[in-house]
Amino acid sequence: FDDNNKTIRKEKTMFKNMKLGTKIGAGFGILIVIACTLGGLAVKNMRAVEGKSHILDNEYVPEIELANSIERNTAKLMNDMDGYFYTEKREYLEDAMKRMKRLDEQIDNTKKLAEKAKHLVKLRGAVAEMEGNVGEYKKLVAQTEKIIALLHEDRKSMDLAAAVFMKNCEDYLNAQNDAMKKEFAMGIGEAKLLERLE
């Protein structure tokens, strides 16, 4: 412990005996060392931030943009399909098909991003799942279109059958009216007609 005290006293005595210019020079040198150390740390941190901002700019931001555009497009696609299902208007189906094409493009862009992005590990699995779901939805759209086309054909057939039925009813009624008029003209009385009906 005494050796340490002696060393400290020597250093104090040595510092007191230094000239003022030497003291200022030593202080300035220490400041330069501190500034260089802080500058080196700042450069190191900036490079780390630059790498992370590069990842953010090239991977995470495009992923979010694609996810948002896919979500919006899918919602509009489903809305168009609902419109087609409830109204059976062809323009809703055409709009839905345009959105389906756009959805395919968005999925392709997402697949390309997943292939080149190293940090988006879960995106690859999500793209495969999304493709499977879109494939199923396309099958359902095709079934809906087919069912609605069959409904239109059935309605046309029913309209034709209804027209034939109404024509037959009208012809039958006219024939009955003509027969009744003939019988009245031949002088068959009302009592005889009622007798026939019983």
Secondary structure, DSSP 8 states (H G I E B T S, - for coil): -HHHHHHHHHHHHHHHHS-HHHHHHHHHHHHHHHHHHHHHHHHHHHHHHHHHHHHIIIIIHHHHHHHHHHHHHHHHHHHHHHHHHHH--HHHHHHHHHHHHHHHHHHHHHHHHHHH-SS-HHHHHHHHHHHHHHHHHHHHHHHHHHHHHHHHHHHHHHHHHHHHHHHHHHHHHHHHHHHHHHHHHTT--HHHHHHHH-
